[in-house]
Amino acid sequence: MTVSRVINQQARVADDTRERVLAAMRDLDFRPNLMAQGLASGRSRTIGVLTEDTTLWGPSAALHGIEIAAHDRGYAVTITHLSEGGPNAVARGANLMRSRSSEGVVLVQPRMTANAEALPSGLPPMVAIHAGLQDNYPLIGVDQGLGARKATEHLLGLGHRTVHHLAGPTNWYESVEREAGWRQALADAGAEIVEPIHGDWSAASGYQAAAELLDRAEVTAVFCANDEMALGLLHAAHERGRDCPRELSIVGFDDNPMAEYFTPGLTTIRQDFNEIGRLSVELLLDMIESGTRNAEHITLEPTLVVRESTAPPH
């Protein structure tokens, strides 16, 4: 009983006794059986992350923030991928996480196709990151439209007549919201709106889009929907002899760790993925531990980070 009290950090143990128990645990390399603890307490202290693609910077950075926050609260994290789309994909994934003893789920689902349903009752507590607005679970996100407006207004403020846009895929919430913010900023300024070119978030698609963008002499400023596509555009501009920022200003989105080491350093919009992860875990664990549900929506403000890739037009 004394050992159990020490392991479970209960108060009714004298300090010297507690130290002797801990020393014996170290000497014996004793580890509590988490499965047995879960069976006894009815708690697994595990949360699940339901996601579709962790190869891209945004979802992977959000996952990192979730893991840090969960560890700080004494919870483990399991990951399940949404391998199938369709109207019930999220409900099926959440039920799978529950069958694996996850007490709650963080949904990281940025695509529109697999998250279009209103979820049925009876699922474990859930918090969503960068997903479609739903009424029955909390949503944590960054104001993507505001970030796009900041990027566009920065370029217009430098004196560029208009800003072209290298957009992301049309079935991603963030891509749609960033394009809408870009359009709104141009409309508010009375600037010409040239239809965007769409990439797939990769540097290769940014490089390919350059063939259309850089052949136009009037293109002096481009807002890219993420940093990877901005990297591809920068590389193509260098190959074509278009100096950045003297002849071409470029702004990205995300502020991934490589952005400041581009040549030149990339002006971009920063999203705080560690804070997103922390808030999502805090909301989820509050629901798990209190036994209540809420549908709170938290929207964070992105930050413009100015580096060397933007300048007034030559």
Backbone torsions as a table, in degrees:
resi	resn	phi	psi	omega
1	MET	NA	-38.6	179.6
2	THR	-64.6	-43.4	178.3
3	VAL	-61.4	-42.4	179.3
4	SER	-60.3	-41.6	179.6
5	ARG	-64.5	-38.1	178.4
6	VAL	-66.4	-47.1	-178.9
7	ILE	-60.0	-39.1	-176.9
8	ASN	-91.9	9.8	173.5
9	GLN	57.1	41.4	175.7
10	GLN	-85.4	159.8	-168.3
11	ALA	-84.1	-21.9	-168.4
12	ARG	-83.7	52.3	177.1
13	VAL	-137.9	129.2	177.7
14	ALA	-64.0	150.2	-175.1
15	ASP	-60.0	-43.6	-177.8
16	ASP	-68.5	-35.2	176.4
17	THR	-65.5	-43.3	178.7
18	ARG	-58.2	-43.4	-179.1
19	GLU	-65.5	-38.1	178.0
20	ARG	-65.1	-40.2	178.5
21	VAL	-65.4	-44.4	-180.0
22	LEU	-64.0	-38.6	178.4
23	ALA	-64.6	-41.0	178.0
24	ALA	-65.0	-38.2	177.8
25	MET	-62.4	-40.6	179.3
26	ARG	-67.2	-43.2	-179.0
27	ASP	-62.9	-36.8	-177.5
28	LEU	-90.9	-1.6	-174.8
29	ASP	52.2	45.6	-177.0
30	PHE	-79.9	134.5	175.5
31	ARG	-126.0	129.5	177.1
32	PRO	-60.9	144.7	176.4
33	ASN	-81.8	102.8	-175.2
34	LEU	-64.6	-34.2	179.3
35	MET	-64.9	-43.5	178.9
36	ALA	-65.0	-40.3	177.4
37	GLN	-60.8	-41.6	179.7
38	GLY	-63.7	-40.7	178.7
39	LEU	-64.8	-39.4	-178.2
40	ALA	-71.4	-38.4	-175.2
41	SER	-95.5	-15.5	-173.5
42	GLY	75.2	13.3	-178.7
43	ARG	-125.4	131.9	177.3
44	SER	-94.8	-17.7	-174.1
45	ARG	50.3	43.7	177.7
46	THR	-131.1	135.6	171.7
47	ILE	-118.2	154.0	-179.6
48	GLY	-107.8	150.7	172.1
49	VAL	-115.7	122.5	-179.2
50	LEU	-106.7	114.9	-173.3
51	THR	-144.7	167.5	-178.0
52	GLU	-109.0	-35.8	-174.0
53	ASP	-149.1	108.8	178.0
54	THR	-99.7	9.7	178.0
55	THR	-82.7	-18.5	180.0
56	LEU	-89.2	152.5	-173.3
57	TRP	-59.6	-47.0	-175.8
58	GLY	-58.5	-58.5	178.6
59	PRO	-59.8	-38.4	-178.6
60	SER	-69.1	-38.2	178.4
61	ALA	-67.7	-38.9	176.3
62	ALA	-62.9	-41.4	178.9
63	LEU	-61.6	-41.0	178.3
64	HIS	-60.5	-44.4	178.5
65	GLY	-63.3	-37.9	178.1
66	ILE	-64.0	-45.7	-177.5
67	GLU	-63.1	-41.3	178.7
68	ILE	-62.6	-47.6	-177.1
69	ALA	-65.7	-40.0	179.9
70	ALA	-66.1	-42.1	179.1
71	HIS	-60.3	-41.1	-179.8
72	ASP	-63.1	-26.1	178.7
73	ARG	-97.5	6.1	177.6
74	GLY	79.4	26.8	178.8
75	TYR	-114.2	146.4	172.2
76	ALA	-93.4	161.9	-177.7
77	VAL	-125.4	131.9	170.5
78	THR	-116.2	150.3	-175.3
79	ILE	-120.7	133.1	173.8
80	THR	-129.2	135.2	-179.2
81	HIS	-94.5	140.7	173.5
82	LEU	-76.8	90.8	-175.7
83	SER	-78.8	-18.9	-179.1
84	GLU	-124.2	145.4	175.8
85	GLY	-91.5	-153.2	177.5
86	GLY	99.6	169.4	-171.9
87	PRO	-69.4	-17.4	-177.5
88	ASN	-114.2	16.7	-173.6
89	ALA	-61.1	-44.2	-177.1
90	VAL	-68.1	-43.2	178.5
91	ALA	-61.3	-41.7	178.6
92	ARG	-64.0	-43.1	179.9
93	GLY	-64.3	-41.3	180.0
94	ALA	-65.0	-40.0	177.3
95	ASN	-65.5	-35.5	176.5
96	LEU	-64.3	-42.6	178.0
97	MET	-61.6	-40.1	178.8
98	ARG	-64.3	-37.9	178.8
99	SER	-65.3	-20.7	177.7
100	ARG	-96.4	16.8	173.3
101	SER	75.4	17.1	174.1
102	SER	-71.9	132.2	-178.2
103	GLU	-80.7	-18.4	178.5
104	GLY	-163.5	171.9	-173.2
105	VAL	-133.9	135.5	166.6
106	VAL	-103.4	121.0	-178.8
107	LEU	-96.0	119.4	175.2
108	VAL	-114.2	89.2	-172.1
109	GLN	-134.1	89.9	-175.6
110	PRO	-84.4	-8.4	-179.5
111	ARG	-88.3	148.4	179.7
112	MET	-75.4	-29.6	-167.6
113	THR	-67.7	-33.6	-172.4
114	ALA	-102.6	5.6	-175.2
115	ASN	-135.8	45.5	-175.2
116	ALA	-100.1	-0.8	-173.1
117	GLU	-98.7	155.2	166.2
118	ALA	-82.6	127.0	-171.7
119	LEU	-74.6	144.3	177.8
120	PRO	-72.4	164.9	176.3
121	SER	-75.6	164.7	177.0
122	GLY	92.7	-3.1	178.1
123	LEU	-80.7	161.0	175.8
124	PRO	-65.8	161.7	176.5
125	PRO	-53.4	142.2	-175.1
126	MET	-141.4	143.2	171.1
127	VAL	-128.0	138.9	-178.4
128	ALA	-110.2	146.3	174.6
129	ILE	-119.4	129.5	176.0
130	HIS	50.4	47.2	-179.6
131	ALA	-123.2	178.0	178.7
132	GLY	-66.3	149.2	-179.4
133	LEU	-67.5	124.5	176.9
134	GLN	-122.9	163.8	-176.9
135	ASP	-96.6	-14.1	-169.2
136	ASN	-114.9	13.3	170.9
137	TYR	-156.4	156.7	-176.8
138	PRO	-69.6	154.6	178.8
139	LEU	-129.0	128.0	175.3
140	ILE	-112.1	129.5	179.7
141	GLY	-160.2	173.8	175.2
142	VAL	-106.8	144.4	178.7
143	ASP	-70.9	91.4	-176.1
144	GLN	-65.1	-39.4	178.6
145	GLY	-63.3	-40.1	177.9
146	LEU	-63.8	-42.3	177.8
147	GLY	-59.6	-43.0	178.7
148	ALA	-64.6	-38.7	177.9
149	ARG	-64.9	-41.1	178.5
150	LYS	-61.2	-42.8	179.7
151	ALA	-63.5	-45.9	-177.5
152	THR	-67.8	-44.0	-179.9
153	GLU	-65.5	-32.9	176.1
154	HIS	-60.7	-46.2	-179.3
155	LEU	-68.4	-41.7	177.4
156	LEU	-63.8	-38.4	179.8
157	GLY	-65.2	-22.8	176.3
158	LEU	-78.7	-10.2	177.0
159	GLY	111.2	4.2	178.4
160	HIS	-72.2	138.3	-176.5
161	ARG	-65.8	-39.0	175.5
162	THR	-151.0	173.9	-178.3
163	VAL	-128.2	123.2	175.2
164	HIS	-83.5	159.4	-174.7
165	HIS	-128.7	126.5	169.6
166	LEU	-100.4	101.0	-170.7
167	ALA	-90.3	165.1	175.0
168	GLY	-87.0	-171.9	-179.5
169	PRO	-61.7	148.1	-174.8
170	THR	-74.8	-10.8	-179.1
171	ASN	-105.4	21.4	174.5
172	TRP	-110.5	133.6	179.1
173	TYR	-57.1	-46.6	-176.8
174	GLU	-62.6	-39.4	-179.9
175	SER	-62.9	-45.6	179.8
176	VAL	-63.1	-43.0	-178.2
177	GLU	-69.2	-36.3	178.5
178	ARG	-68.1	-39.9	177.9
179	GLU	-64.5	-39.8	179.1
180	ALA	-63.9	-40.1	178.2
181	GLY	-65.6	-39.8	176.7
182	TRP	-61.1	-46.6	179.6
183	ARG	-61.2	-42.2	-177.3
184	GLN	-64.6	-40.7	180.0
185	ALA	-64.0	-41.7	178.4
186	LEU	-66.4	-42.5	179.7
187	ALA	-62.6	-42.6	-179.9
188	ASP	-62.9	-31.6	-178.7
189	ALA	-89.2	-4.6	-176.7
190	GLY	69.2	25.5	-179.1
191	ALA	-91.0	156.7	179.3
192	GLU	-65.9	139.0	177.1
193	ILE	-109.2	109.7	176.6
194	VAL	-97.4	130.4	-175.0
195	GLU	-55.1	137.8	-174.5
196	PRO	-73.1	162.9	170.0
197	ILE	-102.5	135.9	-176.4
198	HIS	-102.5	132.5	173.4
199	GLY	-112.8	-170.0	-178.4
200	ASP	-118.3	24.0	-179.0
201	TRP	82.6	-13.3	-174.6
202	SER	-86.1	156.9	174.7
203	ALA	-62.3	-33.8	179.6
204	ALA	-62.3	-39.5	179.5
205	SER	-70.4	-31.6	174.4
206	GLY	-66.9	-38.7	177.4
207	TYR	-64.2	-42.3	179.9
208	GLN	-67.8	-37.3	179.4
209	ALA	-65.4	-24.2	-178.6
210	ALA	-61.0	-29.7	-179.7
211	ALA	-58.0	-36.4	178.7
212	GLU	-84.7	-38.5	-176.0
213	LEU	-73.9	-44.9	-169.9
214	LEU	-81.5	-9.7	174.6
215	ASP	-78.5	-8.5	-179.7
216	ARG	-97.6	118.1	-178.3
217	ALA	-65.3	-26.0	-176.0
218	GLU	-78.1	-8.8	-179.3
219	VAL	-79.8	110.0	179.0
220	THR	-117.0	-12.2	-177.2
221	ALA	-148.1	134.7	179.6
222	VAL	-133.6	129.4	170.5
223	PHE	-99.5	117.1	179.6
224	CYS	-97.7	140.0	-174.6
225	ALA	-72.9	-11.0	169.5
226	ASN	-156.1	169.8	-174.6
227	ASP	-71.2	-33.4	-178.6
228	GLU	-64.3	-43.7	177.5
229	MET	-66.2	-34.3	176.0
230	ALA	-62.9	-36.4	177.5
231	LEU	-63.2	-44.4	177.8
232	GLY	-61.5	-40.5	178.4
233	LEU	-66.1	-41.5	177.5
234	LEU	-59.7	-43.3	-179.3
235	HIS	-63.1	-44.2	179.5
236	ALA	-65.3	-39.0	178.8
237	ALA	-62.4	-40.6	177.9
238	HIS	-61.9	-43.4	179.8
239	GLU	-63.1	-32.9	-177.4
240	ARG	-90.4	1.9	178.4
241	GLY	76.9	20.0	177.3
242	ARG	-93.3	107.0	-175.7
243	ASP	-69.7	133.0	174.4
244	CYS	-113.5	121.3	14.0
245	PRO	-103.3	6.6	-173.4
246	ARG	-59.9	-42.5	-179.2
247	GLU	-108.1	-18.2	-176.5
248	LEU	-148.9	120.0	175.5
249	SER	-97.3	139.1	-176.4
250	ILE	-133.7	134.7	173.8
251	VAL	-123.0	136.9	176.3
252	GLY	-105.3	-162.6	179.9
253	PHE	-151.0	133.0	175.1
254	ASP	121.8	-41.4	-171.3
255	ASP	58.8	58.0	175.7
256	ASN	-70.5	163.3	-170.9
257	PRO	-60.0	-18.7	-178.7
258	MET	-86.5	-14.6	-169.0
259	ALA	-58.8	-39.2	-178.0
260	GLU	-73.5	-12.0	-179.5
261	TYR	-101.9	3.6	170.5
262	PHE	-63.6	165.1	175.9
263	THR	-120.5	104.3	-0.5
264	PRO	-77.2	169.7	175.7
265	GLY	-56.5	137.2	-169.6
266	LEU	-86.8	124.4	165.7
267	THR	-69.8	133.6	-172.9
268	THR	-156.4	175.7	177.2
269	ILE	-106.8	123.3	-175.9
270	ARG	-91.6	132.2	169.5
271	GLN	-110.6	135.0	-178.5
272	ASP	-90.6	88.7	-175.6
273	PHE	-71.4	-29.1	175.7
274	ASN	-65.0	-39.7	177.8
275	GLU	-68.5	-39.0	176.3
276	ILE	-59.3	-46.1	178.7
277	GLY	-62.9	-42.9	-179.2
278	ARG	-61.7	-47.4	-178.3
279	LEU	-64.6	-39.8	-179.1
280	SER	-64.3	-42.3	179.4
281	VAL	-68.3	-43.1	179.7
282	GLU	-59.9	-44.9	178.8
283	LEU	-63.2	-44.2	-177.6
284	LEU	-64.7	-46.5	-177.8
285	LEU	-68.5	-31.3	174.3
286	ASP	-61.4	-41.2	178.4
287	MET	-68.2	-42.6	-179.3
288	ILE	-62.1	-47.9	-172.1
289	GLU	-80.0	-22.7	177.9
290	SER	-95.7	-16.0	-177.7
291	GLY	72.9	17.4	179.8
292	THR	-110.8	165.5	176.2
293	ARG	-122.3	149.9	171.6
294	ASN	-145.7	171.4	179.8
295	ALA	-131.1	43.5	-177.3
296	GLU	-70.6	135.5	175.8
297	HIS	-110.2	125.4	179.4
298	ILE	-117.9	124.2	179.9
299	THR	-117.6	122.7	-180.0
300	LEU	-94.6	153.0	-179.8
301	GLU	-94.5	128.4	177.5
302	PRO	-77.3	166.8	-176.2
303	THR	-123.6	134.8	173.3
304	LEU	-79.7	125.6	177.2
305	VAL	-112.6	111.4	-175.0
306	VAL	-92.7	124.6	175.2
307	ARG	-126.5	-148.2	-168.3
308	GLU	-93.3	0.5	-174.4
309	SER	-86.7	1.9	179.2
310	THR	-129.0	143.2	-178.9
311	ALA	-162.0	165.7	173.3
312	PRO	-58.9	151.4	179.5
313	PRO	-65.4	143.6	-178.1
314	HIS	-74.7	NA	NA
